[in-house]
Amino acid sequence: FAKLINKVKQLLYGFFALGWTGSNRHWSNYEKAYLLLAGLSTPLVLSVHSIVSFDFAVSQLPGWHTTIFPPYFVAGAVFSGFGMVLTLIIPLRTLCKMEEIITVRHIELMCKVTLATGSIVGYAYAMEFFIAWYGGSPYELYAFKNRAFGPYWWAYWIMVSCNVLTPQLFWFKKIRTNMVAVFILSIFVNIGMWFERFVIVVTSLHRDFMPSNWGYYSPTYVDICTYIGTMGFFMTLFLLFIRFLPLVAISEVKGVTPQADPHDKLGGAEEGGGKH
């Protein structure tokens, strides 16, 4: 039975390899395509989240009708993405003993990006209030006052605390290099970004132009169970991924090892300036 399983794996990997043999030509083509796709992914992030933000910004609903949404959503996407990656990668590097591959320096650099994007998100929060005041629309101004001091004030201030105040701790190197502290702060980032979606959607809809439509949203047990189920579904897929697929691309690690550098002793360089 084990031989049959290995044979099936061999056939599947051979099929998905699409003729890959590991030759120099294949490696050269792979690295060029990899670089090209990596370059295309950056404007893709900008375009995708800008278009998603337009779904809100083109409406006439106070709280959504604002031109700051595209850069606001892009910064928020990077911010929440790094927060989620930190949440997953810190326990994973310990459980799978990958401290030599995913180093403290990697975590520290991710913390710096989280700090930068969190500050941009905080600036966007402040600019929303400024635009509402400067625009002179009483409906827009009321919508943002209602966010901060209305029935959902608790959700708004949880969002601000987690997304703006908490990441400021990453200014300190001792925090950035403490894996337990970074993990806890990344949890706060995830909580804050969830509340950001809640604040944008719920606080803008629960009081619109017509007072007869006003209400207070409270989740039912169906909403709560569905939300918990999505987390379980995600973790199931994540655990299946790390069980059956490589956690780290060997090709990427191979290119940054000392053996890959022809000027390094481990890469073939001789002492005393000899030939390589």
C-alpha positions in Angstrom: 0.0 0.0 0.0 2.9 2.4 0.8 4.4 1.7 -2.6 1.1 2.5 -4.2 0.8 5.8 -2.3 4.4 6.8 -3.3 3.6 5.9 -6.9 0.5 8.1 -6.9 2.5 11.0 -5.3 5.2 10.6 -8.0 2.6 10.7 -10.8 0.9 13.8 -9.3 4.1 15.7 -8.6 5.3 14.8 -12.1 2.0 16.0 -13.7 2.0 19.3 -11.8 5.7 19.9 -12.4 4.8 20.4 -16.1 8.1 19.0 -17.5 10.4 20.6 -14.9 13.8 18.9 -14.9 15.9 21.4 -12.9 18.2 22.3 -15.8 19.9 25.7 -15.9 17.6 26.9 -18.7 14.5 26.0 -16.6 16.0 27.8 -13.5 16.7 30.9 -15.6 13.2 30.9 -17.1 11.7 30.3 -13.6 13.5 33.2 -12.0 12.6 35.6 -14.8 8.9 34.6 -14.6 9.1 34.8 -10.8 10.5 38.3 -10.9 7.9 39.4 -13.5 4.9 38.0 -11.5 6.3 39.6 -8.3 6.4 43.0 -10.0 2.8 42.5 -11.4 1.5 41.6 -7.9 2.3 45.1 -6.5 -0.1 47.1 -8.8 -2.5 44.2 -8.4 -2.8 44.8 -4.7 -3.4 48.5 -5.3 -6.0 47.9 -8.0 -8.0 45.2 -6.2 -8.4 47.0 -2.9 -9.0 50.3 -4.7 -11.9 48.8 -6.7 -13.3 47.2 -3.5 -13.2 50.6 -1.8 -15.1 52.1 -4.8 -18.1 49.8 -3.9 -18.5 52.0 -0.8 -17.1 55.3 -2.1 -19.5 55.7 -5.1 -22.6 55.4 -2.9 -24.3 58.4 -1.4 -24.5 57.0 2.1 -22.8 59.2 4.7 -19.7 57.4 6.1 -19.0 55.7 2.7 -19.1 58.6 0.3 -15.5 59.7 0.6 -12.5 59.9 -1.8 -10.0 58.7 0.8 -11.2 55.1 0.7 -8.9 53.7 -2.0 -5.5 54.5 -0.3 -7.2 53.9 3.1 -8.3 50.4 2.0 -4.9 49.6 0.5 -3.0 50.6 3.6 -5.5 48.6 5.7 -5.1 45.5 3.6 -1.3 45.5 4.0 -1.7 46.3 7.7 -4.1 43.5 8.4 -2.2 41.1 6.1 1.0 41.5 8.0 -0.9 41.2 11.3 -2.4 37.9 10.2 1.0 36.6 8.9 2.6 37.4 12.2 -0.1 35.6 14.0 0.4 32.5 12.0 4.1 32.5 11.5 5.4 33.1 15.0 3.9 29.9 16.5 4.7 28.0 13.3 8.4 28.8 13.3 8.6 27.5 16.9 6.5 24.4 16.4 8.3 23.4 13.1 11.7 24.5 14.4 12.3 27.0 11.6 14.1 29.7 13.7 17.1 29.5 11.3 14.9 30.1 8.3 12.4 32.6 9.6 14.7 34.7 11.7 14.1 37.4 14.3 15.2 40.0 11.6 12.4 38.9 9.4 9.9 39.4 12.2 11.4 42.7 13.1 11.1 44.0 9.5 7.5 42.9 9.4 6.8 44.8 12.6 8.2 47.9 11.0 5.9 47.5 8.0 3.0 47.0 10.4 3.9 50.1 12.3 4.1 52.2 9.1 0.8 51.0 7.6 -0.9 51.3 11.0 0.2 54.9 11.2 -1.2 55.5 7.7 -4.5 53.9 8.8 -4.6 56.2 11.8 -4.0 59.2 9.6 -6.9 58.0 7.4 -9.2 57.8 10.5 -8.3 61.4 11.4 -8.8 62.7 7.8 -12.2 61.2 7.7 -13.3 63.4 10.5 -11.6 66.4 8.9 -13.2 65.8 5.5 -16.6 65.4 7.2 -16.1 68.8 9.0 -14.5 70.6 6.1 -17.0 69.3 3.5 -19.9 71.1 5.3 -22.4 68.3 4.9 -24.4 67.9 8.1 -25.2 64.3 7.2 -21.6 63.3 6.8 -20.6 65.1 10.0 -23.4 63.4 11.9 -22.3 60.0 10.6 -18.8 60.3 12.0 -19.9 61.9 15.3 -22.3 59.0 15.6 -19.4 56.5 15.0 -17.3 57.9 17.8 -20.0 58.9 20.3 -23.2 57.1 19.2 -24.5 53.7 20.2 -21.5 51.9 18.6 -18.9 54.1 20.3 -17.4 51.0 21.9 -16.7 49.4 18.5 -15.1 52.6 17.1 -12.7 53.0 20.1 -11.7 49.4 20.1 -10.9 49.8 16.4 -8.8 52.9 17.1 -7.0 51.4 20.1 -6.1 48.2 18.3 -5.2 49.7 14.9 -3.5 53.0 15.8 -2.3 52.9 19.4 -1.2 49.3 19.8 1.2 49.2 16.8 3.0 52.2 18.2 4.7 49.8 20.6 6.7 48.6 17.6 8.8 51.7 17.8 10.8 49.9 20.5 13.3 47.3 19.4 12.8 45.2 22.6 9.1 44.8 21.6 9.9 44.0 17.9 12.4 41.2 18.9 10.2 39.7 21.6 8.2 37.0 19.9 5.6 36.7 22.6 4.9 40.4 22.6 4.8 40.5 18.8 2.3 37.6 18.7 0.0 39.3 21.3 0.2 42.6 19.4 -0.6 40.9 16.1 -3.8 39.5 17.7 -4.8 43.0 18.6 -4.2 44.1 15.0 -6.5 41.3 13.8 -9.2 42.3 16.3 -8.9 46.0 15.3 -9.2 45.3 11.6 -12.3 43.1 12.1 -13.9 46.0 14.0 -12.9 48.4 11.2 -15.1 46.4 8.8 -17.8 46.3 11.5 -17.7 50.0 12.0 -17.6 50.9 8.3 -20.6 48.7 7.5 -22.8 48.8 10.6 -22.5 52.3 11.8 -23.1 53.7 8.4 -26.2 51.6 7.8 -27.9 51.6 11.1 -28.7 55.4 10.8 -29.1 56.6 7.2 -31.1 59.5 5.8 -34.5 58.3 7.0 -35.0 58.1 10.8 -37.7 55.5 10.2 -34.9 53.1 9.0 -32.8 53.6 12.2 -32.1 50.6 14.3 -29.5 48.8 16.4 -27.9 45.7 14.9 -27.2 42.8 17.3 -25.8 39.5 15.9 -28.0 36.4 16.1 -26.7 33.0 17.0 -26.7 32.2 13.3 -24.3 35.2 12.6 -22.0 34.1 15.5 -21.9 30.5 14.5 -21.3 31.4 10.8 -18.4 33.6 11.9 -16.8 30.9 14.1 -17.3 28.5 11.3 -15.3 30.7 8.9 -12.4 30.7 11.3 -12.6 26.9 11.6 -12.7 26.6 7.8 -9.6 28.8 7.4 -7.6 26.9 10.0 -8.6 23.6 8.4 -7.3 24.7 5.1 -4.2 26.2 6.7 -3.3 23.0 8.6 -3.9 20.9 5.5 -1.5 23.2 3.6 1.3 22.9 6.1 0.7 19.1 6.3 0.9 18.3 2.6 2.9 21.2 1.0 6.3 22.6 1.7 6.2 25.4 4.3 9.1 27.3 2.7 10.1 27.3 -1.0 13.4 25.5 -1.1 14.3 27.4 -4.3 14.0 30.7 -2.5 16.2 29.5 0.4 18.7 28.0 -2.0 19.3 31.4 -3.6 20.3 33.2 -0.4 22.5 30.5 1.2 26.3 31.1 1.4 26.8 28.2 -1.0 24.9 30.1 -3.7 27.4 33.0 -3.5 30.5 32.4 -5.6 32.5 34.9 -3.6 31.8 33.0 -0.3 34.1 30.3 1.0 31.2 27.9 1.1 30.3 28.9 -2.5 33.7 27.9 -3.9 35.9 31.0 -3.3 39.4 30.2 -2.4 41.4 31.9 0.3 44.1 34.4 -0.8 42.2 35.6 -3.9 42.4 32.3 -5.9 40.3 31.5 -8.9 36.6 30.7 -8.4 
